[in-house]
Amino acid sequence: MLRVLIAEDEDIIRKGLVYTTDWLSMDCVVVAEAANGQEGLEKILECRPDVVIADICMPFLDGIEMIKRAAETVHFKSILLTSYADFEYARRAIDARVCEYLLKPVDEDQLAEIMRKLGEEIASSRQVEKVMEQAELDGGNMNLEYFMQLDLSENQYVSRAIGQIRERFGEKLSIESISEEMGVSASYLSRKFKEVTGQTFLDFLNKYRVQQAIVMLNAQKYRISEISEACGFTDYKHFCAVFKKYTLKSPTKFVKGV
């Protein structure tokens, strides 16, 4: 069941969402509500919800700034309530990694569809986290989220390289090709990447590819060979070897849950 927090300064709208929406049918429960952005921030940190639904314009902190600050500490999906078709709001929301938008008044069918989608994403993420945690307990090191979300302002080359991994993991990617695009030497980028992340570029890339492969395996829509190719592995056997290296299971055993 998803834990939902609603931050909305208009009392009638907030109460309407909390008390008249059929949350149980969406497999959700409202764990907290807030009447302004500052209260919302405090309750997010306290309750650690799975999904935050927030109005854009609120006293003390607007919805986007509230989400940005809270996301530094808590992982959650976010939905913005808005009556505005304003590019500046959209740009700031992209920076804050807002997941979805809902126009007021809220359409419950649309809300239900969004919650279904977010629920699937959260379930998949939790499965990835579980596999990563188990791999770490057994001697691996799969936790990349810290670096994926880090603002590496001290070394923009490393930050850009991590961004390339996130966006292009399914392509043929190498430290040499990325360093050439940046106009720096491969040896410099390789050294800085290891200094910041504690891992080589190839190790980081392969771990991220395995994480994405787990998401696709959980979807149960693709053959393992298709996932191998989609995640940037040109050789199926190599994909299986890399997958087992970091998860301690072959892709086939992972699918079977053994």
N, C-alpha and C positions, 0 to 999 in steps of 0.2 A: 504493500500500500504506500502510495506517494504522500509525503508530508508537504503540505502547501502553506505558504505564508502570503497574506494579502495586505498590501500597503496602499491605501487610498484615503485622501483627506476628505472627500465628500462622503459624509456619514451614510446617506441613503444608498449610495452605490456600493460602499464597502459592506454594509449590513446585508444588502440584497445578495451580493456574491456569497457571503459567508453562510447565510441562513436559508436562502431559497434555492440555491444550486444543489442539484442531486450529486453531491461529491461521491457518495458510496458507490453509485453506479459506474463511476469513473475509476474506482479503486483508489480513491484519494481521501485524505482527511485534512481539514484546516487546523493547523497546530497553533497559529497565532495571527493576529491582525494588528495593523498599525495605522494611526491617523496622520502621520507625517514621516518624512524621510529619516530623520534622526531616530525616532522611535523604531522605525522599520529596521535600520541598521543594527540597533541594539538587540532587537528580537531575532534577527537573522543569526547574529553571533551566539545568542543564547540557545535558540531552538534548532539551529542547523537544518533548515528545511531542504527538501529535494527540489522544490519549485517555488520561485518567488514571482508573484503577480503584482506589478507595481504601476501606479499612475506615473506619468511623466512629471507633471507639475504638482509639487507638494511643498509645504512649508519646511524651512530649515535645510533640507536636502532634497533636490529633485530626484526622481526615480532612477535616472541614469547614473548620477553620481553615487547614490545609495548602493546601487548594484556594483559599481566599480570598486567601491571601498570594501564592501562585504566580500566580494570575490577574491580579495587578497588573502582571506583567511578561510572562507568556507566555499566548498564546491557545490554549485547548484545550477539548475536551469532557470532562465528568466523569461518572463512574458511582460511586455509593456502594454498598458492600457492607454489609449490615446484618442483624441479627437483631431489631432493635428496631422497635416500632410506637409511637413516642413523638412527640407533637406538637412538642415543643421541638426535637428533631432535625430534623423536617420543616421547621419555621419557619426554623431557621438554614440549612438546606440551600437553601431558596428564596432567602434573602439572598445565598448564595454562588453562585447560578445553577447549581446541580447539575442535570444533564440527565436522569439516569435512576437508578433504584434496582435492586439485585439482592439477593434474599434468600439467605442461606446455608442449606444448601449450594447452590452455583451450578448452575443448570440450563443446560447448554451450548446447547440450542436457543434458550432465551430470550436468552442472551448473544449468540448469532449474529444473532438478529433485531435486537437493540439496536445491534450493531456495523454491521449493514447500514443501519439508519436513520441512525446518526451519520455513516457514510461518505457517504451521499447529502447530508446537510447540509453536511459539510466540503467536498465537491466543489463544491457550489453556492456556498459562501462563497468558495472559492478563485477561482472564475470571476468572482464579483463583484469581488474584490480585483484580479484581473488587468485587468478593464475599467477600474476606478477608477485603477489605476496608469498605464495607457496614456493615459487621459484627462488625468491630471495631467502626464504627460510632454509631451502635446500642448498644454498650456496651461490645462487645467481645474483644478478643485480639488474632488475628490469624497470625500476621506477624512473621514468623519464619526465613525468608531468611537471616536476619542479623546474626543469630546464626549459620545457616547452612554454611555460607561462612566465618565465623570468624575463624581466626587462634588462637585457645585458648591455646597458648603456656604456659600460666601461670598455666593451669590445664589440663594436657594431658588426665586425666581420663574423664573429662567432654567432651573433644573433641572426644575421642574415643567412648563415649556413644552416642553422636550425630551422629557420623559416622555409628554406628550400627543401629540407627533408620533409617537413610537414606537407608542403604543397606538391612535391614531385617524387614522392617515395615510390610511385609506380613506374617511374622512368629509369633509364640507365643513368646512374648518378655516381659521381666520384669526387673526391677532394680536389683532383686536378681540374675537372671541368668547372667546378664552382669557383675555385680560386682564380681561374682564368677570366671568368665573367666579372669577378670583383677587381681584377687588376692587381692581385697580390700573388706572392709565390705560394706554391702548394706546401712547401716546408713550413713557412710562417703560419699559414692557416691551420695546418695540422698540429703544430706546436701549441698555438693559442687555444685550439679546440680542446686539446687534452688538458691544458691548464685550467680551463673554465669548467669543463664537465667531468673531468677525471676519466674520460673514455676516449678511445680513438673515434674518428669520424665514421669509419666502417662499422665499428661495434654499435655506435649510437644508431646509425641508419638501419642496420639489421634488426635491432631491438624494436625500433619503431615499426618496421615492416611486419614483424611478428605480431605486434599489438594490433595492427590493422587486419592482419590475417585472422586473428581470434575473433574480431568483430564480424568478419564475413562468415567464418565458420559457424558462429552462433546464429546467424541469419538463416542458415540451412537452405540457401537458395542456389548455391554454387558448388560445382565440383572442385575438389582440392587442386586439380591442375589449373583450373580457371583462377582460383585464388592465388596460386603461385605466380602466375603471369601478371595478374592485376597488382600484386604487391612488389613487382619489380624483379622477380627471379626468373631468369631465362631458362634455368635448368631445374626441372622438377625435383630431382634427387638432392640437389643443393638446397632447395627450399626446405625439404623434409629434414635435412641434416641441421640447418640453421634453426628451424623451429624447435627441434628436439634439444638443441644446445641450450636454448634459453627457457624452455618450458618443462624440460625433462620428459616430454612425451612426444610421440610422433603425431602428425596431424590426424591420422586415422584413429589413434587411440584417444586423442582429445575429443573428437566427434562422438566416439562411443562412450565417453565418460569413464574410461578405465585407465 
